[in-house]
Amino acid sequence: MSKLHWEDFKVGFFGAFGPRLITREEIIAFAREFDPQPMHLDEEAARRTMLGGLAASGWHTCSLLMRMIADGFVLNSASMGAPGVDEVKWLKPVRPGDRLTVRATITETRPSKSRPEAGFVRFVYEMVNQNGEPVLWLETAHMVARRHPANAPASVTPEGATAHGADR
């Protein structure tokens, strides 16, 4: 299968990735290494927090999203990285036994103004649990190589897309 390039991404629903089962052991292992707060490490201590029980770190949840989209499409794309994350919201605790799915929607595509070989694809990712309840919302832009940069005008915005902020 050929790699996805900027021209292959269209505004609208892009796909769903997962599900992935989250275990107590992986929640605790991630927390021990990267976010050693009681609500992520100890079930008894976690019950006394506002989370009301053991829950994955928000950073663990973001890492899970990255793995799911990497396996789902990023590793089969001409990805050039990302300029950053615009916004992330942790909406509901991720618990042991949750099955997570990521829904990806493209909200914009636009060519780079400064790099004719690249374009930006803006995604909104919504991670949901097995009950369809949102647990994470994340917005970011991916920088993706263009298939034919020499033939494509650098100032065209695809129909229906809107520009957001400066060219990063």
Secondary structure, DSSP 8 states (H G I E B T S, - for coil): ---B-GGG--SEEEEEEEEEE--HHHHHHHHHHH---HHHH-HHHHHTSTT-S----HHHHHHHHHHHHHHHTGGGBTB---S-EEEEEE-S---TT-EEEEEEEEEEEEE-SS-TTEEEEEEEEEEE-TTS-EEEEEEEEEEEE-S-TTTS-TT---TT----SS--
